[in-house]
């Protein structure tokens, strides 16, 4: 088999390297951006299907959430948690730590 460089150096195929129609699409443009309203579809049970066979009848261990992550991406502005959500999440973690410390001290 010829290497990619040899094929592109051939005069018959040299226009393929310069033509943007044949360029590979960047990862950022390949995925559809969705906003935070649809964030739940990545972890909600309603959107998850388990496949046991593929379209040709071969056994597979595959779920629909892998397809979702393959084709969709959260928009960059919405992928970060808002400040209020982040603050509430930190408070929950701190309460859990305090509760665990409190239980540990009573056992000593």
C-alpha positions as CSV (number, residue, x, y, z in Angstrom):
1,X,0.0,0.0,0.0
2,X,1.2,3.5,-0.8
3,X,1.6,6.1,1.9
4,X,-0.6,9.1,2.1
5,X,2.3,11.4,1.0
6,X,2.9,9.4,-2.2
7,X,-0.8,9.6,-3.1
8,X,-0.9,13.3,-2.6
9,X,2.3,13.9,-4.6
10,X,0.7,12.2,-7.6
11,X,-0.5,14.8,-10.1
12,X,-3.9,13.2,-10.5
13,X,-4.7,13.6,-6.8
14,X,-2.8,16.8,-5.9
15,X,-6.0,18.9,-5.9
16,X,-7.5,16.7,-3.1
17,X,-5.0,18.1,-0.6
18,X,-5.9,21.7,-1.4
19,X,-9.7,21.4,-1.8
20,X,-11.5,22.2,1.4
21,X,-14.3,19.8,0.5
22,X,-12.0,16.9,1.3
23,X,-10.6,18.2,4.6
24,X,-11.5,16.5,7.8
25,X,-14.0,18.4,9.9
26,X,-12.6,19.7,13.2
27,X,-13.9,18.1,16.4
28,X,-15.4,21.3,17.6
29,X,-17.5,21.8,14.5
30,X,-18.4,18.1,14.2
31,X,-20.5,18.0,17.3
32,X,-23.8,19.8,17.7
33,X,-23.7,22.3,20.5
34,X,-26.6,22.1,23.0
35,X,-27.3,24.4,25.9
36,X,-27.8,23.6,29.6
37,X,-31.6,23.0,29.2
38,X,-30.7,19.7,27.6
39,X,-27.9,18.7,29.9
40,X,-30.0,16.0,31.6
41,X,-30.1,13.9,28.4
42,X,-26.5,12.8,29.2
43,X,-27.4,11.2,32.5
44,X,-31.1,10.7,32.6
45,X,-32.4,7.1,32.5
46,X,-35.2,8.1,30.1
47,X,-32.6,8.7,27.4
48,X,-30.6,5.6,28.0
49,X,-31.2,2.5,25.9
50,X,-29.1,-0.7,26.2
51,X,-28.5,-2.5,22.9
52,X,-27.8,-6.2,22.9
53,X,-27.4,-6.7,19.2
54,X,-26.3,-4.4,16.4
55,X,-28.2,-3.8,13.1
56,X,-26.7,-7.0,11.6
57,X,-27.6,-9.2,14.6
58,X,-24.2,-9.4,16.2
59,X,-24.1,-9.3,20.0
60,X,-22.9,-6.0,21.4
61,X,-22.7,-4.2,24.7
62,X,-23.7,-0.7,23.7
63,X,-25.9,2.1,25.1
64,X,-27.4,5.1,23.4
65,X,-25.7,7.5,25.8
66,X,-22.4,6.8,24.0
67,X,-24.0,8.0,20.8
68,X,-25.2,11.1,22.5
69,X,-21.7,12.0,23.7
70,X,-20.4,11.2,20.2
71,X,-22.7,13.6,18.4
72,X,-23.6,16.3,21.0
73,X,-21.5,18.6,23.1
74,X,-22.6,21.2,25.7
75,X,-22.0,24.7,24.6
76,X,-18.9,26.2,26.2
77,X,-20.8,29.0,28.0
78,X,-23.3,26.5,29.5
79,X,-20.9,23.6,30.2
80,X,-19.6,25.3,33.4
81,X,-21.9,25.4,36.3
82,X,-23.3,28.8,37.2
83,X,-21.9,30.4,40.3
84,X,-25.0,29.8,42.4
85,X,-25.1,26.1,41.5
86,X,-21.4,25.8,42.2
87,X,-21.8,27.5,45.6
88,X,-24.7,25.2,46.5
89,X,-22.6,22.2,45.5
90,X,-19.7,23.3,47.7
91,X,-22.0,23.8,50.6
92,X,-23.4,20.2,50.2
93,X,-19.9,18.8,50.2
94,X,-19.0,20.7,53.3
95,X,-22.1,19.5,55.1
96,X,-21.3,15.9,54.2
97,X,-17.7,16.3,55.5
98,X,-18.9,17.9,58.7
99,X,-21.5,15.1,59.2
100,X,-18.8,12.4,58.6
101,X,-16.4,14.1,61.1
102,X,-19.2,14.4,63.6
103,X,-20.0,10.7,63.4
104,X,-16.3,9.8,63.6
105,X,-15.9,11.9,66.8
106,X,-18.8,10.2,68.6
107,X,-17.3,6.8,67.9
108,X,-13.9,7.7,69.5
